[in-house]
Amino acid sequence: QVQLVESGGGLVQAGGSLRLACAASGRTFSSYGMVWFRQAPGKEREFVVYISRSGGGTNYADSVNGRSTISRDNAKNMVYLQMNSLKPEDTAVYYCAAGPLYSVDAGKYDYWGQGTQVTVSS
């Protein structure tokens, strides 16, 4: 069982940066791949980025590749998403999730946080 809590969202101007954090509880955190999804109003939940259990492997959606960096600290049970050069189209609720294997399908992830709102003004 893993419980996830996101933080770090907020309102930022286009071109700005935010660092999202996801705190995980449970002793098996390092057993899970971690992922960030986002969901804008009226849209489906969208894959953003994945990081492997060790942190050695990552996969980014084209929409954020080159502007975002995911990292994890297994000693602290934390996952981070650094987002730079933010655009209005990045506005969404951002969720972290945990699962055993890599997938861009939200249904493949077992545990989810409550989400953190990111709003980018133009």
C-alpha positions in Angstrom: 0.0 0.0 0.0 1.3 3.4 -1.0 -0.2 6.8 -0.1 0.7 9.8 -2.2 0.5 13.5 -1.5 1.3 16.1 -4.1 2.4 19.7 -3.5 4.0 22.6 -5.2 1.3 23.7 -7.6 0.3 27.2 -8.0 -0.2 30.2 -10.3 2.7 31.2 -12.5 3.2 33.3 -15.6 4.0 31.8 -18.9 7.7 31.2 -19.1 8.0 30.6 -15.4 8.9 27.5 -13.5 7.4 25.3 -10.8 8.7 22.3 -8.9 6.1 19.7 -8.0 6.7 17.2 -5.2 5.0 13.9 -4.4 5.5 12.4 -1.0 4.9 8.7 -0.6 4.2 6.7 2.5 5.0 3.0 2.9 8.2 1.0 3.0 7.9 -0.3 -0.6 8.2 3.0 -2.4 11.4 1.9 -4.2 9.4 -1.1 -5.6 7.3 1.2 -7.8 7.7 3.1 -10.9 6.4 6.6 -10.5 4.6 8.8 -12.9 3.0 12.2 -13.3 -0.3 12.6 -15.2 -2.2 15.8 -15.7 -5.9 16.6 -16.4 -7.2 19.8 -17.8 -10.8 20.8 -17.5 -13.0 18.8 -20.0 -10.1 16.6 -21.0 -8.9 13.1 -20.3 -6.1 12.4 -17.9 -2.8 12.7 -19.9 0.5 11.0 -19.3 3.4 13.5 -18.5 6.4 11.6 -17.4 7.6 8.3 -15.9 10.6 7.4 -13.7 11.7 3.9 -13.0 12.1 2.3 -9.6 15.8 3.1 -9.4 15.4 6.5 -11.1 17.7 5.4 -13.9 15.1 5.4 -16.6 12.7 8.1 -17.6 10.1 8.7 -20.3 8.6 12.0 -21.2 5.6 13.0 -23.1 6.5 15.0 -26.2 4.5 17.9 -24.8 6.9 18.4 -21.9 10.1 16.9 -23.2 13.0 19.3 -22.9 11.1 21.6 -20.5 10.6 19.2 -17.5 12.8 17.0 -15.4 11.6 14.2 -13.1 13.7 12.8 -10.3 13.2 10.7 -7.2 14.8 10.2 -3.8 14.1 6.7 -2.6 15.7 7.5 0.8 13.1 10.2 1.3 10.2 8.6 -0.5 9.9 11.6 -2.8 9.4 12.2 -6.4 9.9 15.7 -8.0 8.8 17.3 -11.3 10.7 20.4 -12.3 8.8 22.2 -15.0 10.4 25.1 -16.8 9.2 27.4 -19.7 5.7 26.8 -18.7 2.9 27.5 -21.2 -0.8 28.2 -20.7 -1.5 24.8 -22.1 0.3 23.2 -19.2 -2.6 24.3 -17.0 -4.1 21.3 -15.3 -4.3 19.3 -12.1 -1.2 17.2 -11.8 -1.3 13.8 -10.2 1.5 11.5 -9.2 0.8 7.8 -9.3 2.7 4.5 -8.5 2.7 1.2 -10.4 4.8 -1.8 -11.0 5.5 -1.2 -14.7 5.8 1.6 -17.2 2.7 2.6 -19.0 1.0 5.7 -20.4 -2.3 4.2 -19.5 -3.6 5.8 -16.3 -5.5 2.6 -15.6 -2.3 0.6 -15.1 -1.3 2.6 -12.0 -2.5 1.3 -8.6 -2.0 4.3 -6.3 -2.8 8.0 -6.9 -2.5 11.2 -5.0 -5.2 13.9 -4.8 -3.6 16.2 -7.3 -2.1 19.7 -7.3 -3.4 22.5 -9.5 -1.0 24.2 -11.9 -2.2 27.4 -13.6 -0.2 29.2 -16.1 -1.3 32.6 -17.1 -0.5 34.2 -20.5 
